[in-house]
């Protein structure tokens, strides 16, 4: 869905996690850590390529666990393959990525910008995910649930 200005949708979610920005930032740059908390509930991840530096790329496969998932995958019926590029890495503050899904469906085409902001607050870090230029094939309610699930997973992994 496009806005009145012709821009694609933006989705966001945030959560306070009881850890320092440094600890959370490190969880983004370690591929084994990332694959353990990034996939939303009901999915399992596998890192194929991971080069965590500005301009570096990654490739991750996300597979639905079980056959009873409510939405089909973007790459195949049960999976999403994501290609990303690190646009900006500001240690302990921000991670900006361009993310594209491997899909023949034009509803999932285009690069989505994901900005992760880490802001120290009393008792932890407020982690905010902002996804801009969200492909129209991703239902907003599914994306919102996935973003919240990812933040819950991150909290469980770190706290």
C-alpha atoms as a printed R data frame, in Angstrom:
    type eleno elety resid chain resno      x       y      z
1   ATOM     1    CA   UNK     A     1  0.000   0.000  0.000
2   ATOM     2    CA   UNK     A     2  1.350   3.413 -0.941
3   ATOM     3    CA   UNK     A     3  0.811   6.596  1.011
4   ATOM     4    CA   UNK     A     4 -0.703   9.730 -0.487
5   ATOM     5    CA   UNK     A     5  2.850  10.744 -1.437
6   ATOM     6    CA   UNK     A     6  3.439   7.470 -3.297
7   ATOM     7    CA   UNK     A     7  5.765   6.014 -0.674
8   ATOM     8    CA   UNK     A     8  5.480   2.429  0.451
9   ATOM     9    CA   UNK     A     9  4.479   1.540  3.990
10  ATOM    10    CA   UNK     A    10  6.724   1.871  7.024
11  ATOM    11    CA   UNK     A    11  6.339  -0.459 10.035
12  ATOM    12    CA   UNK     A    12  8.035  -0.190 13.401
13  ATOM    13    CA   UNK     A    13  8.259  -1.789 16.810
14  ATOM    14    CA   UNK     A    14 10.249  -1.108 19.950
15  ATOM    15    CA   UNK     A    15 10.998  -2.677 23.286
16  ATOM    16    CA   UNK     A    16 13.188  -1.991 26.290
17  ATOM    17    CA   UNK     A    17 15.684  -4.802 26.774
18  ATOM    18    CA   UNK     A    18 17.540  -5.135 30.065
19  ATOM    19    CA   UNK     A    19 21.058  -4.981 28.641
20  ATOM    20    CA   UNK     A    20 23.531  -2.367 27.505
21  ATOM    21    CA   UNK     A    21 23.565  -1.048 23.931
22  ATOM    22    CA   UNK     A    22 27.036  -2.625 23.589
23  ATOM    23    CA   UNK     A    23 25.724  -6.102 24.435
24  ATOM    24    CA   UNK     A    24 22.817  -5.772 22.019
25  ATOM    25    CA   UNK     A    25 25.011  -4.398 19.233
26  ATOM    26    CA   UNK     A    26 27.353  -7.387 19.585
27  ATOM    27    CA   UNK     A    27 24.361  -9.734 19.192
28  ATOM    28    CA   UNK     A    28 23.828  -8.246 15.715
29  ATOM    29    CA   UNK     A    29 27.404  -8.775 14.566
30  ATOM    30    CA   UNK     A    30 27.742 -12.419 15.636
31  ATOM    31    CA   UNK     A    31 26.071 -14.628 12.993
32  ATOM    32    CA   UNK     A    32 25.477 -17.507 15.432
33  ATOM    33    CA   UNK     A    33 23.788 -15.163 17.894
34  ATOM    34    CA   UNK     A    34 21.812 -13.382 15.175
35  ATOM    35    CA   UNK     A    35 20.365 -16.554 13.704
36  ATOM    36    CA   UNK     A    36 19.266 -17.705 17.160
37  ATOM    37    CA   UNK     A    37 17.130 -14.629 17.955
38  ATOM    38    CA   UNK     A    38 16.246 -12.875 14.676
39  ATOM    39    CA   UNK     A    39 13.781 -15.373 13.158
40  ATOM    40    CA   UNK     A    40 10.258 -14.673 14.408
41  ATOM    41    CA   UNK     A    41  8.229 -17.284 16.251
42  ATOM    42    CA   UNK     A    42  7.562 -20.342 14.111
43  ATOM    43    CA   UNK     A    43 10.651 -19.888 11.948
44  ATOM    44    CA   UNK     A    44 14.193 -21.198 12.031
45  ATOM    45    CA   UNK     A    45 17.137 -19.374 10.466
46  ATOM    46    CA   UNK     A    46 20.351 -20.297  8.713
47  ATOM    47    CA   UNK     A    47 23.128 -17.852  7.762
48  ATOM    48    CA   UNK     A    48 24.663 -18.582  4.352
49  ATOM    49    CA   UNK     A    49 26.871 -15.462  4.028
50  ATOM    50    CA   UNK     A    50 27.712 -12.860  6.678
51  ATOM    51    CA   UNK     A    51 30.110  -9.917  6.335
52  ATOM    52    CA   UNK     A    52 29.226  -7.406  9.117
53  ATOM    53    CA   UNK     A    53 30.836  -4.187  7.914
54  ATOM    54    CA   UNK     A    54 29.513  -1.147  6.094
55  ATOM    55    CA   UNK     A    55 28.990  -2.316  2.521
56  ATOM    56    CA   UNK     A    56 29.172  -5.956  3.631
57  ATOM    57    CA   UNK     A    57 26.429  -8.385  2.699
58  ATOM    58    CA   UNK     A    58 24.593 -11.302  4.204
59  ATOM    59    CA   UNK     A    59 22.256 -14.043  3.046
60  ATOM    60    CA   UNK     A    60 19.889 -15.757  5.426
61  ATOM    61    CA   UNK     A    61 17.350 -18.512  4.909
62  ATOM    62    CA   UNK     A    62 14.270 -18.496  7.134
63  ATOM    63    CA   UNK     A    63 12.170 -21.653  7.182
64  ATOM    64    CA   UNK     A    64  8.696 -22.067  8.637
65  ATOM    65    CA   UNK     A    65  8.694 -24.810 11.254
66  ATOM    66    CA   UNK     A    66  5.877 -27.272 10.641
67  ATOM    67    CA   UNK     A    67  3.344 -27.191  7.830
68  ATOM    68    CA   UNK     A    68  0.588 -25.326  9.660
69  ATOM    69    CA   UNK     A    69  1.884 -21.754  9.232
70  ATOM    70    CA   UNK     A    70 -0.723 -19.161  8.251
71  ATOM    71    CA   UNK     A    71  1.206 -17.403  5.485
72  ATOM    72    CA   UNK     A    72  3.257 -18.873  2.652
73  ATOM    73    CA   UNK     A    73  6.923 -18.078  2.344
74  ATOM    74    CA   UNK     A    74  8.154 -15.457 -0.075
75  ATOM    75    CA   UNK     A    75 10.799 -17.635 -1.766
76  ATOM    76    CA   UNK     A    76  8.982 -20.962 -1.586
77  ATOM    77    CA   UNK     A    77  5.931 -22.261  0.235
78  ATOM    78    CA   UNK     A    78  7.865 -22.794  3.467
79  ATOM    79    CA   UNK     A    79 10.824 -20.414  3.259
80  ATOM    80    CA   UNK     A    80 12.089 -16.883  2.844
81  ATOM    81    CA   UNK     A    81 15.570 -16.197  1.543
82  ATOM    82    CA   UNK     A    82 16.780 -12.737  2.492
83  ATOM    83    CA   UNK     A    83 19.711 -10.884  0.968
84  ATOM    84    CA   UNK     A    84 20.934  -7.867  2.868
85  ATOM    85    CA   UNK     A    85 23.589  -5.205  2.808
86  ATOM    86    CA   UNK     A    86 24.898  -3.259  5.784
87  ATOM    87    CA   UNK     A    87 24.500   0.408  4.854
88  ATOM    88    CA   UNK     A    88 25.511   1.941  8.177
89  ATOM    89    CA   UNK     A    89 26.987   0.545 11.371
90  ATOM    90    CA   UNK     A    90 27.291   2.979 14.264
91  ATOM    91    CA   UNK     A    91 28.667   0.951 17.183
92  ATOM    92    CA   UNK     A    92 26.240   0.643 20.084
93  ATOM    93    CA   UNK     A    93 23.748   3.060 18.446
94  ATOM    94    CA   UNK     A    94 22.394   2.103 15.014
95  ATOM    95    CA   UNK     A    95 22.394  -0.549 12.303
96  ATOM    96    CA   UNK     A    96 20.943   0.243  8.881
97  ATOM    97    CA   UNK     A    97 20.403  -2.544  6.358
98  ATOM    98    CA   UNK     A    98 18.888  -2.867  2.900
99  ATOM    99    CA   UNK     A    99 16.952  -6.122  2.745
100 ATOM   100    CA   UNK     A   100 15.557  -7.907 -0.308
101 ATOM   101    CA   UNK     A   101 13.589 -11.143 -0.518
102 ATOM   102    CA   UNK     A   102 14.396 -13.729 -3.180
103 ATOM   103    CA   UNK     A   103 10.966 -14.021 -4.789
104 ATOM   104    CA   UNK     A   104  9.427 -14.206 -8.238
105 ATOM   105    CA   UNK     A   105  6.342 -12.427 -6.877
106 ATOM   106    CA   UNK     A   106  6.486  -8.683 -7.661
107 ATOM   107    CA   UNK     A   107  4.550  -8.026 -4.424
108 ATOM   108    CA   UNK     A   108  7.776  -8.844 -2.533
109 ATOM   109    CA   UNK     A   109 10.145  -6.956 -4.852
110 ATOM   110    CA   UNK     A   110 12.297  -4.023 -3.875
111 ATOM   111    CA   UNK     A   111 14.724  -3.177 -1.134
112 ATOM   112    CA   UNK     A   112 13.318  -2.574  2.336
113 ATOM   113    CA   UNK     A   113 15.390  -0.376  4.634
114 ATOM   114    CA   UNK     A   114 15.629  -1.680  8.188
115 ATOM   115    CA   UNK     A   115 16.989   0.694 10.801
116 ATOM   116    CA   UNK     A   116 17.704  -0.664 14.273
117 ATOM   117    CA   UNK     A   117 18.224   2.078 16.860
118 ATOM   118    CA   UNK     A   118 19.716   1.372 20.289
119 ATOM   119    CA   UNK     A   119 19.096   4.047 22.930
120 ATOM   120    CA   UNK     A   120 20.305   3.672 26.507
121 ATOM   121    CA   UNK     A   121 17.494   4.149 29.033
122 ATOM   122    CA   UNK     A   122 17.381   3.542 32.790
123 ATOM   123    CA   UNK     A   123 17.557  -0.216 33.268
124 ATOM   124    CA   UNK     A   124 18.522  -1.137 29.721
125 ATOM   125    CA   UNK     A   125 18.226  -0.201 26.075
126 ATOM   126    CA   UNK     A   126 15.246   0.856 24.027
127 ATOM   127    CA   UNK     A   127 15.555  -1.107 20.778
128 ATOM   128    CA   UNK     A   128 13.523   0.279 17.875
129 ATOM   129    CA   UNK     A   129 13.127  -1.348 14.467
130 ATOM   130    CA   UNK     A   130 11.934   0.872 11.617
131 ATOM   131    CA   UNK     A   131 11.194  -0.858  8.310
132 ATOM   132    CA   UNK     A   132 10.707   1.494  5.373
133 ATOM   133    CA   UNK     A   133  9.586   0.654  1.844
134 ATOM   134    CA   UNK     A   134  7.915  -2.539  3.087
135 ATOM   135    CA   UNK     A   135  6.930  -4.733  0.119
136 ATOM   136    CA   UNK     A   136  3.170  -4.688 -0.362
137 ATOM   137    CA   UNK     A   137  3.009  -8.491 -0.237
138 ATOM   138    CA   UNK     A   138  3.904  -8.455  3.469
139 ATOM   139    CA   UNK     A   139  0.675  -8.073  5.410
140 ATOM   140    CA   UNK     A   140  0.992  -5.369  8.054
141 ATOM   141    CA   UNK     A   141 -0.473  -7.519 10.846
142 ATOM   142    CA   UNK     A   142  1.980 -10.336 10.037
143 ATOM   143    CA   UNK     A   143  4.907  -7.924  9.909
144 ATOM   144    CA   UNK     A   144  3.924  -6.268 13.191
145 ATOM   145    CA   UNK     A   145  3.680  -9.682 14.873
146 ATOM   146    CA   UNK     A   146  7.038 -10.729 13.390
147 ATOM   147    CA   UNK     A   147  8.799  -7.562 14.555
148 ATOM   148    CA   UNK     A   148  7.417  -7.935 18.087
149 ATOM   149    CA   UNK     A   149  8.406 -11.615 18.117
150 ATOM   150    CA   UNK     A   150 11.958 -10.777 17.038
151 ATOM   151    CA   UNK     A   151 12.276  -8.230 19.854
152 ATOM   152    CA   UNK     A   152 10.942 -10.793 22.348
153 ATOM   153    CA   UNK     A   153 13.506 -13.307 21.068
154 ATOM   154    CA   UNK     A   154 16.302 -10.740 21.403
155 ATOM   155    CA   UNK     A   155 15.255  -9.988 24.975
156 ATOM   156    CA   UNK     A   156 15.127 -13.686 25.842
157 ATOM   157    CA   UNK     A   157 18.535 -14.268 24.228
158 ATOM   158    CA   UNK     A   158 20.243 -11.388 26.060
159 ATOM   159    CA   UNK     A   159 18.430 -11.014 29.353
